[in-house]
Amino acid sequence: MIDLEQVQKVALLARLELSPEEEQQFTGQLSRILEYVEQLSELDTANVEPTTRAIELNNITRPDALEPFGDRKPC
């Protein structure tokens, strides 16, 4: 899916210095990643709502209330 020449081009654009062993390693790893993404594109997502994250997160905050601050003198 991705060849050594493409890995070298990406490394050049990203200003990465890769050894020949790393180039071979990344060629295999990137190919497997792209194959997995291709598998995911086969899924039917017509009835799935788009989301920004996998789980919903909420901040836990206290109510915003004015309170006097200890020994401070008012202005």
N, CA, C and O atoms as a Tripos MOL2 file, in Angstrom:
@<TRIPOS>MOLECULE
protein
  300   299    75     0     0
PROTEIN
NO_CHARGES

@<TRIPOS>ATOM
      1 N           0.8190   -1.1780    0.0000 N.3       1 MET1
      2 CA          0.0000    0.0000    0.0000 C.3       1 MET1
      3 C           0.8730    1.2560    0.0000 C.2       1 MET1
      4 O           0.6290    2.1630   -0.7950 O.2       1 MET1
      5 N           1.8620    1.3290    0.8520 N.am      2 ILE2
      6 CA          2.7930    2.4580    0.8570 C.3       2 ILE2
      7 C           4.1840    1.8800    0.6390 C.2       2 ILE2
      8 O           4.5300    0.8400    1.2010 O.2       2 ILE2
      9 N           4.9650    2.5500   -0.1670 N.am      3 ASP3
     10 CA          6.2900    1.9960   -0.4620 C.3       3 ASP3
     11 C           7.3870    2.8370    0.1890 C.2       3 ASP3
     12 O           7.1320    3.8950    0.7640 O.2       3 ASP3
     13 N           8.5960    2.3390    0.0790 N.am      4 LEU4
     14 CA          9.7550    2.9680    0.7120 C.3       4 LEU4
     15 C           9.9390    4.4040    0.2210 C.2       4 LEU4
     16 O          10.2750    5.2890    1.0080 O.2       4 LEU4
     17 N           9.7250    4.6390   -1.0580 N.am      5 GLU5
     18 CA          9.8920    5.9830   -1.6260 C.3       5 GLU5
     19 C           8.9240    6.9740   -0.9750 C.2       5 GLU5
     20 O           9.2940    8.1170   -0.7100 O.2       5 GLU5
     21 N           7.6970    6.5450   -0.7200 N.am      6 GLN6
     22 CA          6.7200    7.4200   -0.0780 C.3       6 GLN6
     23 C           7.1040    7.7140    1.3710 C.2       6 GLN6
     24 O           6.9380    8.8390    1.8420 O.2       6 GLN6
     25 N           7.6090    6.7230    2.0680 N.am      7 VAL7
     26 CA          8.0690    6.9300    3.4410 C.3       7 VAL7
     27 C           9.2210    7.9230    3.4520 C.2       7 VAL7
     28 O           9.2670    8.8030    4.3120 O.2       7 VAL7
     29 N          10.1430    7.7990    2.5200 N.am      8 GLN8
     30 CA         11.2730    8.7210    2.4500 C.3       8 GLN8
     31 C          10.8010   10.1470    2.1460 C.2       8 GLN8
     32 O          11.3490   11.1090    2.6830 O.2       8 GLN8
     33 N           9.7930   10.2810    1.2930 N.am      9 LYS9
     34 CA          9.2620   11.6050    0.9590 C.3       9 LYS9
     35 C           8.5990   12.2380    2.1810 C.2       9 LYS9
     36 O           8.8090   13.4190    2.4580 O.2       9 LYS9
     37 N           7.8030   11.4630    2.9100 N.am     10 VAL10
     38 CA          7.1480   11.9760    4.1200 C.3      10 VAL10
     39 C           8.1970   12.3600    5.1510 C.2      10 VAL10
     40 O           8.0760   13.4020    5.7960 O.2      10 VAL10
     41 N           9.2170   11.5400    5.3150 N.am     11 ALA11
     42 CA         10.2880   11.8390    6.2710 C.3      11 ALA11
     43 C          10.9970   13.1360    5.8770 C.2      11 ALA11
     44 O          11.3310   13.9440    6.7440 O.2      11 ALA11
     45 N          11.2230   13.3380    4.6080 N.am     12 LEU12
     46 CA         11.8630   14.5600    4.1340 C.3      12 LEU12
     47 C          10.9880   15.7700    4.4330 C.2      12 LEU12
     48 O          11.4810   16.7860    4.9230 O.2      12 LEU12
     49 N           9.6920   15.6710    4.1400 N.am     13 LEU13
     50 CA          8.7730   16.7810    4.3870 C.3      13 LEU13
     51 C           8.6500   17.0910    5.8810 C.2      13 LEU13
     52 O           8.4780   18.2460    6.2710 O.2      13 LEU13
     53 N           8.7400   16.0490    6.7110 N.am     14 ALA14
     54 CA          8.6390   16.2190    8.1610 C.3      14 ALA14
     55 C          10.0010   16.5190    8.7880 C.2      14 ALA14
     56 O          10.1160   16.6860   10.0020 O.2      14 ALA14
     57 N          11.0170   16.5840    7.9500 N.am     15 ARG15
     58 CA         12.3940   16.8330    8.3970 C.3      15 ARG15
     59 C          12.8510   15.8100    9.4350 C.2      15 ARG15
     60 O          13.4340   16.1550   10.4630 O.2      15 ARG15
     61 N          12.5690   14.5470    9.1350 N.am     16 LEU16
     62 CA         12.9980   13.4450    9.9910 C.3      16 LEU16
     63 C          14.1820   12.7390    9.3600 C.2      16 LEU16
     64 O          14.1950   12.4830    8.1560 O.2      16 LEU16
     65 N          15.1590   12.4290   10.1670 N.am     17 GLU17
     66 CA         16.2840   11.6340    9.6930 C.3      17 GLU17
     67 C          16.0360   10.1940   10.1180 C.2      17 GLU17
     68 O          16.1040    9.8710   11.3040 O.2      17 GLU17
     69 N          15.7510    9.3350    9.1570 N.am     18 LEU18
     70 CA         15.4690    7.9330    9.4490 C.3      18 LEU18
     71 C          16.6070    7.0600    8.9490 C.2      18 LEU18
     72 O          17.1500    7.2850    7.8680 O.2      18 LEU18
     73 N          16.9560    6.0750    9.7390 N.am     19 SER19
     74 CA         17.9400    5.0990    9.2960 C.3      19 SER19
     75 C          17.2480    4.1570    8.3070 C.2      19 SER19
     76 O          16.0190    4.1100    8.2670 O.2      19 SER19
     77 N          18.0100    3.4130    7.5160 N.am     20 PRO20
     78 CA         17.3970    2.4510    6.5940 C.3      20 PRO20
     79 C          16.5070    1.4400    7.3200 C.2      20 PRO20
     80 O          15.4760    1.0240    6.7900 O.2      20 PRO20
     81 N          16.9050    1.0460    8.5330 N.am     21 GLU21
     82 CA         16.0880    0.1060    9.3070 C.3      21 GLU21
     83 C          14.7560    0.7490    9.7020 C.2      21 GLU21
     84 O          13.7100    0.1030    9.6450 O.2      21 GLU21
     85 N          14.7980    2.0210   10.1000 N.am     22 GLU22
     86 CA         13.5710    2.7290   10.4770 C.3      22 GLU22
     87 C          12.6590    2.9270    9.2660 C.2      22 GLU22
     88 O          11.4360    2.8280    9.3760 O.2      22 GLU22
     89 N          13.2630    3.2070    8.1170 N.am     23 GLU23
     90 CA         12.4610    3.3560    6.8980 C.3      23 GLU23
     91 C          11.7000    2.0720    6.5900 C.2      23 GLU23
     92 O          10.5180    2.1130    6.2490 O.2      23 GLU23
     93 N          12.3780    0.9300    6.7110 N.am     24 GLN24
     94 CA         11.7210   -0.3550    6.4820 C.3      24 GLN24
     95 C          10.6250   -0.5960    7.5050 C.2      24 GLN24
     96 O           9.5290   -1.0430    7.1660 O.2      24 GLN24
     97 N          10.9320   -0.2950    8.7580 N.am     25 GLN25
     98 CA          9.9640   -0.4930    9.8400 C.3      25 GLN25
     99 C           8.7190    0.3640    9.6080 C.2      25 GLN25
    100 O           7.5970   -0.1320    9.7130 O.2      25 GLN25
    101 N           8.9110    1.6420    9.2950 N.am     26 PHE26
    102 CA          7.7820    2.5460    9.0950 C.3      26 PHE26
    103 C           6.9910    2.1980    7.8410 C.2      26 PHE26
    104 O           5.7810    2.4180    7.7930 O.2      26 PHE26
    105 N           7.6530    1.6640    6.8360 N.am     27 THR27
    106 CA          6.9370    1.2570    5.6260 C.3      27 THR27
    107 C           5.9110    0.1860    5.9700 C.2      27 THR27
    108 O           4.7580    0.2690    5.5460 O.2      27 THR27
    109 N           6.3190   -0.8090    6.7280 N.am     28 GLY28
    110 CA          5.3900   -1.8670    7.1400 C.3      28 GLY28
    111 C           4.3010   -1.3500    8.0620 C.2      28 GLY28
    112 O           3.1300   -1.6880    7.8910 O.2      28 GLY28
    113 N           4.6800   -0.5250    9.0460 N.am     29 GLN29
    114 CA          3.7050   -0.0170   10.0070 C.3      29 GLN29
    115 C           2.6700    0.8790    9.3330 C.2      29 GLN29
    116 O           1.4720    0.7490    9.5840 O.2      29 GLN29
    117 N           3.1290    1.7800    8.4860 N.am     30 LEU30
    118 CA          2.1940    2.6830    7.8060 C.3      30 LEU30
    119 C           1.2790    1.9260    6.8550 C.2      30 LEU30
    120 O           0.1100    2.2810    6.7100 O.2      30 LEU30
    121 N           1.7870    0.9020    6.2150 N.am     31 SER31
    122 CA          0.9490    0.0840    5.3380 C.3      31 SER31
    123 C          -0.1600   -0.5940    6.1260 C.2      31 SER31
    124 O          -1.3070   -0.6320    5.6800 O.2      31 SER31
    125 N           0.1770   -1.1330    7.3020 N.am     32 ARG32
    126 CA         -0.8490   -1.7780    8.1320 C.3      32 ARG32
    127 C          -1.8880   -0.7710    8.6230 C.2      32 ARG32
    128 O          -3.0770   -1.0850    8.6800 O.2      32 ARG32
    129 N          -1.4500    0.4260    8.9740 N.am     33 ILE33
    130 CA         -2.3900    1.4650    9.4160 C.3      33 ILE33
    131 C          -3.3450    1.8280    8.2840 C.2      33 ILE33
    132 O          -4.5530    1.9240    8.4970 O.2      33 ILE33
    133 N          -2.8090    2.0280    7.0810 N.am     34 LEU34
    134 CA         -3.6590    2.3900    5.9470 C.3      34 LEU34
    135 C          -4.6090    1.2600    5.5750 C.2      34 LEU34
    136 O          -5.7410    1.5210    5.1680 O.2      34 LEU34
    137 N          -4.1780    0.0250    5.7020 N.am     35 GLU35
    138 CA         -5.0700   -1.1110    5.4460 C.3      35 GLU35
    139 C          -6.2190   -1.1290    6.4580 C.2      35 GLU35
    140 O          -7.3580   -1.4270    6.1010 O.2      35 GLU35
    141 N          -5.9180   -0.8120    7.7170 N.am     36 TYR36
    142 CA         -6.9530   -0.7850    8.7470 C.3      36 TYR36
    143 C          -7.9640    0.3330    8.4690 C.2      36 TYR36
    144 O          -9.1700    0.1310    8.6090 O.2      36 TYR36
    145 N          -7.4750    1.4930    8.0810 N.am     37 VAL37
    146 CA         -8.3630    2.6150    7.7560 C.3      37 VAL37
    147 C          -9.2420    2.2400    6.5640 C.2      37 VAL37
    148 O         -10.4210    2.5920    6.5280 O.2      37 VAL37
    149 N          -8.6890    1.5460    5.6140 N.am     38 GLU38
    150 CA         -9.4710    1.0940    4.4630 C.3      38 GLU38
    151 C         -10.5800    0.1420    4.9080 C.2      38 GLU38
    152 O         -11.6960    0.2110    4.3950 O.2      38 GLU38
    153 N         -10.2820   -0.7400    5.8520 N.am     39 GLN39
    154 CA        -11.3110   -1.6410    6.4020 C.3      39 GLN39
    155 C         -12.4200   -0.8420    7.0730 C.2      39 GLN39
    156 O         -13.5990   -1.1590    6.9150 O.2      39 GLN39
    157 N         -12.0520    0.1840    7.8150 N.am     40 LEU40
    158 CA        -13.0430    1.0020    8.5100 C.3      40 LEU40
    159 C         -13.9590    1.7250    7.5280 C.2      40 LEU40
    160 O         -15.1330    1.9430    7.8250 O.2      40 LEU40
    161 N         -13.4400    2.0940    6.3780 N.am     41 SER41
    162 CA        -14.2620    2.8150    5.3990 C.3      41 SER41
    163 C         -15.3470    1.9150    4.8110 C.2      41 SER41
    164 O         -16.2780    2.4170    4.1810 O.2      41 SER41
    165 N         -15.2540    0.6160    4.9990 N.am     42 GLU42
    166 CA        -16.2650   -0.3090    4.5020 C.3      42 GLU42
    167 C         -17.4900   -0.3880    5.4160 C.2      42 GLU42
    168 O         -18.5170   -0.9430    5.0250 O.2      42 GLU42
    169 N         -17.3880    0.1620    6.6300 N.am     43 LEU43
    170 CA        -18.4990    0.1100    7.5780 C.3      43 LEU43
    171 C         -19.6250    1.0420    7.1500 C.2      43 LEU43
    172 O         -19.3780    2.1140    6.5960 O.2      43 LEU43
    173 N         -20.8650    0.6250    7.4110 N.am     44 ASP44
    174 CA        -22.0280    1.4580    7.1240 C.3      44 ASP44
    175 C         -22.2370    2.4120    8.2940 C.2      44 ASP44
    176 O         -22.6270    1.9930    9.3840 O.2      44 ASP44
    177 N         -21.9800    3.6820    8.0650 N.am     45 THR45
    178 CA        -22.1230    4.6820    9.1240 C.3      45 THR45
    179 C         -23.2360    5.6770    8.8080 C.2      45 THR45
    180 O         -23.2440    6.7920    9.3300 O.2      45 THR45
    181 N         -24.1710    5.2750    7.9590 N.am     46 ALA46
    182 CA        -25.2410    6.1840    7.5390 C.3      46 ALA46
    183 C         -26.0850    6.6560    8.7190 C.2      46 ALA46
    184 O         -26.5070    7.8120    8.7300 O.2      46 ALA46
    185 N         -26.3440    5.8130    9.7060 N.am     47 ASN47
    186 CA        -27.1940    6.1750   10.8350 C.3      47 ASN47
    187 C         -26.4120    6.5000   12.0990 C.2      47 ASN47
    188 O         -26.9610    6.4490   13.1990 O.2      47 ASN47
    189 N         -25.1280    6.8350   11.9500 N.am     48 VAL48
    190 CA        -24.2920    7.1490   13.1020 C.3      48 VAL48
    191 C         -24.0620    8.6620   13.1260 C.2      48 VAL48
    192 O         -23.5840    9.2510   12.1570 O.2      48 VAL48
    193 N         -24.4210    9.2790   14.2760 N.am     49 GLU49
    194 CA        -24.2200   10.7270   14.3980 C.3      49 GLU49
    195 C         -22.7300   11.0430   14.5040 C.2      49 GLU49
    196 O         -21.9940   10.3250   15.1800 O.2      49 GLU49
    197 N         -22.2810   12.1060   13.8450 N.am     50 PRO50
    198 CA        -20.8810   12.5060   13.9860 C.3      50 PRO50
    199 C         -20.6050   13.0060   15.4050 C.2      50 PRO50
    200 O         -21.4480   13.6590   16.0190 O.2      50 PRO50
    201 N         -19.4350   12.6950   15.9060 N.am     51 THR51
    202 CA        -19.0420   13.1330   17.2420 C.3      51 THR51
    203 C         -17.6330   13.7050   17.1980 C.2      51 THR51
    204 O         -16.8760   13.4650   16.2580 O.2      51 THR51
    205 N         -17.3010   14.4610   18.2260 N.am     52 THR52
    206 CA        -15.9460   15.0050   18.3050 C.3      52 THR52
    207 C         -15.0490   14.1470   19.1700 C.2      52 THR52
    208 O         -13.8250   14.2550   19.1020 O.2      52 THR52
    209 N         -15.6640   13.2740   20.0030 N.am     53 ARG53
    210 CA        -14.8800   12.3670   20.8530 C.3      53 ARG53
    211 C         -15.6850   11.1070   21.1120 C.2      53 ARG53
    212 O         -16.9040   11.0810   20.9360 O.2      53 ARG53
    213 N         -14.9930   10.0760   21.5270 N.am     54 ALA54
    214 CA        -15.6350    8.7780   21.7260 C.3      54 ALA54
    215 C         -16.5420    8.7580   22.9490 C.2      54 ALA54
    216 O         -17.5880    8.1090   22.9330 O.2      54 ALA54
    217 N         -16.1500    9.4630   24.0110 N.am     55 ILE55
    218 CA        -16.9860    9.5090   25.2150 C.3      55 ILE55
    219 C         -17.2520   10.9670   25.5630 C.2      55 ILE55
    220 O         -16.4110   11.8350   25.3320 O.2      55 ILE55
    221 N         -18.4230   11.2250   26.1180 N.am     56 GLU56
    222 CA        -18.7790   12.5930   26.4770 C.3      56 GLU56
    223 C         -18.0700   12.9940   27.7610 C.2      56 GLU56
    224 O         -18.0650   12.2390   28.7320 O.2      56 GLU56
    225 N         -17.4750   14.1760   27.7680 N.am     57 LEU57
    226 CA        -16.7730   14.6880   28.9420 C.3      57 LEU57
    227 C         -17.4780   15.9520   29.4270 C.2      57 LEU57
    228 O         -17.9000   16.7850   28.6250 O.2      57 LEU57
    229 N         -17.5980   16.0800   30.7180 N.am     58 ASN58
    230 CA        -18.1630   17.2860   31.3100 C.3      58 ASN58
    231 C         -17.2210   17.7940   32.3790 C.2      58 ASN58
    232 O         -16.6840   17.0150   33.1660 O.2      58 ASN58
    233 N         -17.0200   19.1080   32.4070 N.am     59 ASN59
    234 CA        -16.2050   19.6950   33.4630 C.3      59 ASN59
    235 C         -17.0270   19.7830   34.7380 C.2      59 ASN59
    236 O         -18.2140   20.1070   34.7020 O.2      59 ASN59
    237 N         -16.4020   19.4970   35.8410 N.am     60 ILE60
    238 CA        -17.0510   19.6420   37.1370 C.3      60 ILE60
    239 C         -16.6200   20.9880   37.6920 C.2      60 ILE60
    240 O         -15.4550   21.1840   38.0360 O.2      60 ILE60
    241 N         -17.5640   21.9120   37.7770 N.am     61 THR61
    242 CA        -17.2450   23.2530   38.2470 C.3      61 THR61
    243 C         -18.1580   23.6330   39.3980 C.2      61 THR61
    244 O         -19.2410   23.0700   39.5580 O.2      61 THR61
    245 N         -17.7220   24.5710   40.1790 N.am     62 ARG62
    246 CA        -18.5410   25.0770   41.2720 C.3      62 ARG62
    247 C         -19.3290   26.2780   40.7650 C.2      62 ARG62
    248 O         -18.9500   26.8950   39.7700 O.2      62 ARG62
    249 N         -20.4260   26.6130   41.4450 N.am     63 PRO63
    250 CA        -21.1630   27.8100   41.0300 C.3      63 PRO63
    251 C         -20.3040   29.0540   41.2390 C.2      63 PRO63
    252 O         -19.4990   29.1030   42.1690 O.2      63 PRO63
    253 N         -20.4660   30.0240   40.4110 N.am     64 ASP64
    254 CA        -19.7200   31.2700   40.5040 C.3      64 ASP64
    255 C         -20.4620   32.1940   41.4670 C.2      64 ASP64
    256 O         -21.4930   32.7640   41.1090 O.2      64 ASP64
    257 N         -19.9400   32.3460   42.6910 N.am     65 ALA65
    258 CA        -20.5900   33.1650   43.7100 C.3      65 ALA65
    259 C         -19.5700   34.0910   44.3520 C.2      65 ALA65
    260 O         -18.4220   33.7060   44.5750 O.2      65 ALA65
    261 N         -19.9940   35.3090   44.6460 N.am     66 LEU66
    262 CA        -19.1070   36.2740   45.3060 C.3      66 LEU66
    263 C         -18.9980   35.9310   46.7800 C.2      66 LEU66
    264 O         -19.9980   35.6520   47.4410 O.2      66 LEU66
    265 N         -17.7800   35.9530   47.2840 N.am     67 GLU67
    266 CA        -17.5420   35.6860   48.6910 C.3      67 GLU67
    267 C         -16.4650   36.6360   49.1830 C.2      67 GLU67
    268 O         -15.5410   36.9510   48.4330 O.2      67 GLU67
    269 N         -16.5560   37.1060   50.4300 N.am     68 PRO68
    270 CA        -15.4950   37.9680   50.9630 C.3      68 PRO68
    271 C         -14.1950   37.1760   51.0950 C.2      68 PRO68
    272 O         -14.2070   35.9620   51.3000 O.2      68 PRO68
    273 N         -13.0840   37.8850   50.9750 N.am     69 PHE69
    274 CA        -11.7690   37.2400   51.0260 C.3      69 PHE69
    275 C         -11.0760   37.6100   52.3230 C.2      69 PHE69
    276 O         -10.4220   38.6500   52.4110 O.2      69 PHE69
    277 N         -11.2130   36.7920   53.2940 N.am     70 GLY70
    278 CA        -10.4880   36.8770   54.5600 C.3      70 GLY70
    279 C         -10.2750   38.2740   55.1250 C.2      70 GLY70
    280 O         -11.2420   39.0040   55.3460 O.2      70 GLY70
    281 N          -9.0160   38.6590   55.3630 N.am     71 ASP71
    282 CA         -8.6540   39.9020   56.0370 C.3      71 ASP71
    283 C          -8.5010   41.0790   55.0890 C.2      71 ASP71
    284 O          -7.9930   42.1240   55.4930 O.2      71 ASP71
    285 N          -8.9040   40.9460   53.9050 N.am     72 ARG72
    286 CA         -8.6940   42.0060   52.9200 C.3      72 ARG72
    287 C          -9.6180   43.1930   53.1930 C.2      72 ARG72
    288 O         -10.7960   43.0180   53.5050 O.2      72 ARG72
    289 N          -9.0760   44.3810   53.0730 N.am     73 LYS73
    290 CA         -9.8630   45.5860   53.2810 C.3      73 LYS73
    291 C         -10.5590   45.9590   51.9640 C.2      73 LYS73
    292 O          -9.9380   45.8850   50.9040 O.2      73 LYS73
    293 N         -11.8110   46.3510   52.0120 N.am     74 PRO74
    294 CA        -12.4970   46.7620   50.7780 C.3      74 PRO74
    295 C         -11.8820   48.0610   50.2560 C.2      74 PRO74
    296 O         -11.3900   48.8750   51.0370 O.2      74 PRO74
    297 N         -11.9110   48.2480   48.9660 N.am     75 CYS75
    298 CA        -11.3600   49.4460   48.3220 C.3      75 CYS75
    299 C         -12.2890   50.6230   48.4580 C.2      75 CYS75
    300 O         -11.9810   51.7120   47.9730 O.2      75 CYS75
@<TRIPOS>BOND
     1     1     2 1
     2     2     3 1
     3     3     4 2
     4     3     5 am
     5     5     6 1
     6     6     7 1
     7     7     8 2
     8     7     9 am
     9     9    10 1
    10    10    11 1
    11    11    12 2
    12    11    13 am
    13    13    14 1
    14    14    15 1
    15    15    16 2
    16    15    17 am
    17    17    18 1
    18    18    19 1
    19    19    20 2
    20    19    21 am
    21    21    22 1
    22    22    23 1
    23    23    24 2
    24    23    25 am
    25    25    26 1
    26    26    27 1
    27    27    28 2
    28    27    29 am
    29    29    30 1
    30    30    31 1
    31    31    32 2
    32    31    33 am
    33    33    34 1
    34    34    35 1
    35    35    36 2
    36    35    37 am
    37    37    38 1
    38    38    39 1
    39    39    40 2
    40    39    41 am
    41    41    42 1
    42    42    43 1
    43    43    44 2
    44    43    45 am
    45    45    46 1
    46    46    47 1
    47    47    48 2
    48    47    49 am
    49    49    50 1
    50    50    51 1
    51    51    52 2
    52    51    53 am
    53    53    54 1
    54    54    55 1
    55    55    56 2
    56    55    57 am
    57    57    58 1
    58    58    59 1
    59    59    60 2
    60    59    61 am
    61    61    62 1
    62    62    63 1
    63    63    64 2
    64    63    65 am
    65    65    66 1
    66    66    67 1
    67    67    68 2
    68    67    69 am
    69    69    70 1
    70    70    71 1
    71    71    72 2
    72    71    73 am
    73    73    74 1
    74    74    75 1
    75    75    76 2
    76    75    77 am
    77    77    78 1
    78    78    79 1
    79    79    80 2
    80    79    81 am
    81    81    82 1
    82    82    83 1
    83    83    84 2
    84    83    85 am
    85    85    86 1
    86    86    87 1
    87    87    88 2
    88    87    89 am
    89    89    90 1
    90    90    91 1
    91    91    92 2
    92    91    93 am
    93    93    94 1
    94    94    95 1
    95    95    96 2
    96    95    97 am
    97    97    98 1
    98    98    99 1
    99    99   100 2
   100    99   101 am
   101   101   102 1
   102   102   103 1
   103   103   104 2
   104   103   105 am
   105   105   106 1
   106   106   107 1
   107   107   108 2
   108   107   109 am
   109   109   110 1
   110   110   111 1
   111   111   112 2
   112   111   113 am
   113   113   114 1
   114   114   115 1
   115   115   116 2
   116   115   117 am
   117   117   118 1
   118   118   119 1
   119   119   120 2
   120   119   121 am
   121   121   122 1
   122   122   123 1
   123   123   124 2
   124   123   125 am
   125   125   126 1
   126   126   127 1
   127   127   128 2
   128   127   129 am
   129   129   130 1
   130   130   131 1
   131   131   132 2
   132   131   133 am
   133   133   134 1
   134   134   135 1
   135   135   136 2
   136   135   137 am
   137   137   138 1
   138   138   139 1
   139   139   140 2
   140   139   141 am
   141   141   142 1
   142   142   143 1
   143   143   144 2
   144   143   145 am
   145   145   146 1
   146   146   147 1
   147   147   148 2
   148   147   149 am
   149   149   150 1
   150   150   151 1
   151   151   152 2
   152   151   153 am
   153   153   154 1
   154   154   155 1
   155   155   156 2
   156   155   157 am
   157   157   158 1
   158   158   159 1
   159   159   160 2
   160   159   161 am
   161   161   162 1
   162   162   163 1
   163   163   164 2
   164   163   165 am
   165   165   166 1
   166   166   167 1
   167   167   168 2
   168   167   169 am
   169   169   170 1
   170   170   171 1
   171   171   172 2
   172   171   173 am
   173   173   174 1
   174   174   175 1
   175   175   176 2
   176   175   177 am
   177   177   178 1
   178   178   179 1
   179   179   180 2
   180   179   181 am
   181   181   182 1
   182   182   183 1
   183   183   184 2
   184   183   185 am
   185   185   186 1
   186   186   187 1
   187   187   188 2
   188   187   189 am
   189   189   190 1
   190   190   191 1
   191   191   192 2
   192   191   193 am
   193   193   194 1
   194   194   195 1
   195   195   196 2
   196   195   197 am
   197   197   198 1
   198   198   199 1
   199   199   200 2
   200   199   201 am
   201   201   202 1
   202   202   203 1
   203   203   204 2
   204   203   205 am
   205   205   206 1
   206   206   207 1
   207   207   208 2
   208   207   209 am
   209   209   210 1
   210   210   211 1
   211   211   212 2
   212   211   213 am
   213   213   214 1
   214   214   215 1
   215   215   216 2
   216   215   217 am
   217   217   218 1
   218   218   219 1
   219   219   220 2
   220   219   221 am
   221   221   222 1
   222   222   223 1
   223   223   224 2
   224   223   225 am
   225   225   226 1
   226   226   227 1
   227   227   228 2
   228   227   229 am
   229   229   230 1
   230   230   231 1
   231   231   232 2
   232   231   233 am
   233   233   234 1
   234   234   235 1
   235   235   236 2
   236   235   237 am
   237   237   238 1
   238   238   239 1
   239   239   240 2
   240   239   241 am
   241   241   242 1
   242   242   243 1
   243   243   244 2
   244   243   245 am
   245   245   246 1
   246   246   247 1
   247   247   248 2
   248   247   249 am
   249   249   250 1
   250   250   251 1
   251   251   252 2
   252   251   253 am
   253   253   254 1
   254   254   255 1
   255   255   256 2
   256   255   257 am
   257   257   258 1
   258   258   259 1
   259   259   260 2
   260   259   261 am
   261   261   262 1
   262   262   263 1
   263   263   264 2
   264   263   265 am
   265   265   266 1
   266   266   267 1
   267   267   268 2
   268   267   269 am
   269   269   270 1
   270   270   271 1
   271   271   272 2
   272   271   273 am
   273   273   274 1
   274   274   275 1
   275   275   276 2
   276   275   277 am
   277   277   278 1
   278   278   279 1
   279   279   280 2
   280   279   281 am
   281   281   282 1
   282   282   283 1
   283   283   284 2
   284   283   285 am
   285   285   286 1
   286   286   287 1
   287   287   288 2
   288   287   289 am
   289   289   290 1
   290   290   291 1
   291   291   292 2
   292   291   293 am
   293   293   294 1
   294   294   295 1
   295   295   296 2
   296   295   297 am
   297   297   298 1
   298   298   299 1
   299   299   300 2
@<TRIPOS>SUBSTRUCTURE
     1 MET1         2 RESIDUE 1 A MET
     2 ILE2         6 RESIDUE 1 A ILE
     3 ASP3        10 RESIDUE 1 A ASP
     4 LEU4        14 RESIDUE 1 A LEU
     5 GLU5        18 RESIDUE 1 A GLU
     6 GLN6        22 RESIDUE 1 A GLN
     7 VAL7        26 RESIDUE 1 A VAL
     8 GLN8        30 RESIDUE 1 A GLN
     9 LYS9        34 RESIDUE 1 A LYS
    10 VAL10       38 RESIDUE 1 A VAL
    11 ALA11       42 RESIDUE 1 A ALA
    12 LEU12       46 RESIDUE 1 A LEU
    13 LEU13       50 RESIDUE 1 A LEU
    14 ALA14       54 RESIDUE 1 A ALA
    15 ARG15       58 RESIDUE 1 A ARG
    16 LEU16       62 RESIDUE 1 A LEU
    17 GLU17       66 RESIDUE 1 A GLU
    18 LEU18       70 RESIDUE 1 A LEU
    19 SER19       74 RESIDUE 1 A SER
    20 PRO20       78 RESIDUE 1 A PRO
    21 GLU21       82 RESIDUE 1 A GLU
    22 GLU22       86 RESIDUE 1 A GLU
    23 GLU23       90 RESIDUE 1 A GLU
    24 GLN24       94 RESIDUE 1 A GLN
    25 GLN25       98 RESIDUE 1 A GLN
    26 PHE26      102 RESIDUE 1 A PHE
    27 THR27      106 RESIDUE 1 A THR
    28 GLY28      110 RESIDUE 1 A GLY
    29 GLN29      114 RESIDUE 1 A GLN
    30 LEU30      118 RESIDUE 1 A LEU
    31 SER31      122 RESIDUE 1 A SER
    32 ARG32      126 RESIDUE 1 A ARG
    33 ILE33      130 RESIDUE 1 A ILE
    34 LEU34      134 RESIDUE 1 A LEU
    35 GLU35      138 RESIDUE 1 A GLU
    36 TYR36      142 RESIDUE 1 A TYR
    37 VAL37      146 RESIDUE 1 A VAL
    38 GLU38      150 RESIDUE 1 A GLU
    39 GLN39      154 RESIDUE 1 A GLN
    40 LEU40      158 RESIDUE 1 A LEU
    41 SER41      162 RESIDUE 1 A SER
    42 GLU42      166 RESIDUE 1 A GLU
    43 LEU43      170 RESIDUE 1 A LEU
    44 ASP44      174 RESIDUE 1 A ASP
    45 THR45      178 RESIDUE 1 A THR
    46 ALA46      182 RESIDUE 1 A ALA
    47 ASN47      186 RESIDUE 1 A ASN
    48 VAL48      190 RESIDUE 1 A VAL
    49 GLU49      194 RESIDUE 1 A GLU
    50 PRO50      198 RESIDUE 1 A PRO
    51 THR51      202 RESIDUE 1 A THR
    52 THR52      206 RESIDUE 1 A THR
    53 ARG53      210 RESIDUE 1 A ARG
    54 ALA54      214 RESIDUE 1 A ALA
    55 ILE55      218 RESIDUE 1 A ILE
    56 GLU56      222 RESIDUE 1 A GLU
    57 LEU57      226 RESIDUE 1 A LEU
    58 ASN58      230 RESIDUE 1 A ASN
    59 ASN59      234 RESIDUE 1 A ASN
    60 ILE60      238 RESIDUE 1 A ILE
    61 THR61      242 RESIDUE 1 A THR
    62 ARG62      246 RESIDUE 1 A ARG
    63 PRO63      250 RESIDUE 1 A PRO
    64 ASP64      254 RESIDUE 1 A ASP
    65 ALA65      258 RESIDUE 1 A ALA
    66 LEU66      262 RESIDUE 1 A LEU
    67 GLU67      266 RESIDUE 1 A GLU
    68 PRO68      270 RESIDUE 1 A PRO
    69 PHE69      274 RESIDUE 1 A PHE
    70 GLY70      278 RESIDUE 1 A GLY
    71 ASP71      282 RESIDUE 1 A ASP
    72 ARG72      286 RESIDUE 1 A ARG
    73 LYS73      290 RESIDUE 1 A LYS
    74 PRO74      294 RESIDUE 1 A PRO
    75 CYS75      298 RESIDUE 1 A CYS
